[in-house]
């Protein structure tokens, strides 16, 4: 036997070991748990810019400035942050074409399409019930002066 075969394996450094208790593989994520990773996704899809961007991209691919023109109030900074986050989550794809200047187009991915119906339902609900929400806000504001 060679000397290297007799070496004893060392434990990884403590700072590389997670203190979180491992979950059983069969347990579904629990969004009510503080450490549940689904909270990041819920936070993302609850964002108004995400809802509006996904709604448009579900119809057809768009370039960055086309998105900004279609969504009033969407700043360059928020458009960039929203698109990068959606791309990171696998909901949007970015395609750069080597032109002068570079042409960048965004499209919804198959995973993003699975979310599109839910996003559309949120938009429809907001459009149908905005009057009721405004009335409720006025009642509340009048009662709490």
C-alpha positions as CSV (number, residue, x, y, z in Angstrom):
1,X,0.0,0.0,0.0
2,X,1.2,3.5,-0.8
3,X,1.6,6.2,1.8
4,X,-1.1,8.3,0.2
5,X,-3.6,5.5,0.5
6,X,-3.2,5.5,4.3
7,X,-4.0,9.2,4.7
8,X,-6.9,10.0,7.0
9,X,-9.7,12.1,5.6
10,X,-10.1,15.4,7.4
11,X,-13.5,17.0,8.2
12,X,-14.3,20.1,6.3
13,X,-13.7,23.4,8.1
14,X,-16.6,24.5,10.3
15,X,-17.4,27.6,8.2
16,X,-18.2,25.4,5.2
17,X,-20.7,23.3,7.1
18,X,-24.3,24.5,7.0
19,X,-26.0,24.7,10.4
20,X,-29.4,24.2,8.9
21,X,-31.0,20.9,9.6
22,X,-31.4,18.8,6.5
23,X,-35.0,18.3,5.4
24,X,-36.3,15.0,4.3
25,X,-36.3,14.7,0.5
26,X,-40.0,13.9,0.5
27,X,-41.1,17.0,2.4
28,X,-42.5,19.7,0.3
29,X,-41.2,23.3,0.7
30,X,-43.0,25.2,3.5
31,X,-43.4,28.9,2.5
32,X,-44.5,29.7,6.1
33,X,-41.0,28.7,7.3
34,X,-38.6,31.6,7.6
35,X,-35.8,29.8,5.7
36,X,-37.9,28.3,2.9
37,X,-36.4,29.2,-0.5
38,X,-39.8,29.6,-2.0
39,X,-40.0,33.0,-0.3
40,X,-37.5,34.4,-2.7
41,X,-39.7,33.3,-5.7
42,X,-42.9,34.6,-4.0
43,X,-41.1,37.9,-3.4
44,X,-40.2,38.1,-7.1
45,X,-43.6,37.3,-8.5
46,X,-45.3,39.6,-6.1
47,X,-43.4,42.5,-7.6
48,X,-45.4,44.8,-9.9
49,X,-42.6,45.1,-12.4
50,X,-42.3,41.3,-12.6
51,X,-46.0,40.9,-13.2
52,X,-46.0,43.6,-16.0
53,X,-42.8,42.3,-17.7
54,X,-43.9,38.7,-17.7
55,X,-47.4,39.7,-19.0
56,X,-45.8,41.5,-22.0
57,X,-43.2,38.8,-22.7
58,X,-45.9,36.1,-22.6
59,X,-47.3,37.8,-25.7
60,X,-44.0,38.1,-27.7
61,X,-40.3,38.7,-27.2
62,X,-39.3,42.4,-26.8
63,X,-36.2,44.5,-26.7
64,X,-35.2,46.3,-23.5
65,X,-36.4,49.8,-24.7
66,X,-39.6,48.3,-26.1
67,X,-40.4,47.0,-22.6
68,X,-39.6,50.4,-21.1
69,X,-41.9,52.2,-23.6
70,X,-44.7,49.7,-23.0
71,X,-44.6,49.9,-19.2
72,X,-45.0,53.5,-18.1
73,X,-42.9,54.4,-15.1
74,X,-40.5,51.6,-15.5
75,X,-37.1,53.1,-15.0
76,X,-33.9,51.8,-16.7
77,X,-32.6,50.7,-13.3
78,X,-35.8,48.8,-12.4
79,X,-36.1,47.3,-15.9
80,X,-32.5,46.0,-15.7
81,X,-32.9,44.7,-12.1
82,X,-36.2,43.0,-12.9
83,X,-34.9,41.4,-16.1
84,X,-31.7,40.1,-14.5
85,X,-33.6,38.6,-11.6
86,X,-36.1,36.9,-14.0
87,X,-33.3,35.6,-16.1
88,X,-31.5,34.3,-13.0
89,X,-34.7,32.5,-11.9
90,X,-35.1,30.9,-15.4
91,X,-38.3,32.8,-16.2
92,X,-36.9,35.0,-18.9
93,X,-34.2,34.4,-21.6
94,X,-31.8,37.1,-22.9
95,X,-30.6,36.9,-26.5
96,X,-27.8,39.2,-27.6
97,X,-27.2,39.7,-31.3
98,X,-23.8,41.0,-32.3
99,X,-24.8,44.2,-34.1
100,X,-23.7,47.8,-33.7
101,X,-25.0,48.6,-31.2
102,X,-25.7,45.1,-29.7
103,X,-29.3,44.1,-30.0
104,X,-30.7,42.4,-26.9
105,X,-34.1,40.7,-26.9
106,X,-35.9,39.2,-24.0
107,X,-38.4,36.3,-24.2
108,X,-40.3,34.2,-21.8
109,X,-38.9,30.7,-21.1
110,X,-41.0,27.5,-20.9
111,X,-40.7,27.8,-17.1
112,X,-41.9,31.4,-17.3
113,X,-44.8,30.4,-19.4
114,X,-46.0,28.1,-16.6
115,X,-46.3,31.3,-14.5
116,X,-47.8,33.5,-17.1
117,X,-51.4,32.3,-16.5
118,X,-51.1,33.1,-12.8
119,X,-49.6,36.5,-13.6
120,X,-52.4,37.2,-16.0
121,X,-55.0,36.2,-13.4
122,X,-53.5,38.7,-11.0
123,X,-53.7,41.5,-13.6
124,X,-57.3,40.6,-14.4
125,X,-58.2,40.6,-10.7
126,X,-56.6,44.0,-10.2
127,X,-58.4,45.5,-13.2
128,X,-61.8,44.0,-12.1
129,X,-61.5,45.0,-8.4
130,X,-59.6,48.3,-8.4
131,X,-62.8,50.3,-7.9
132,X,-63.6,48.2,-4.8
133,X,-60.1,48.5,-3.4
134,X,-60.2,52.3,-3.9
135,X,-63.6,52.5,-2.1
136,X,-62.2,50.4,0.8
137,X,-59.1,52.6,1.0
138,X,-61.3,55.8,1.2
139,X,-63.5,54.2,3.9
140,X,-60.4,53.2,5.9
141,X,-58.7,56.6,5.5
142,X,-61.9,58.4,6.5
143,X,-62.4,56.3,9.6
144,X,-58.8,56.6,10.7
145,X,-58.2,60.4,10.6
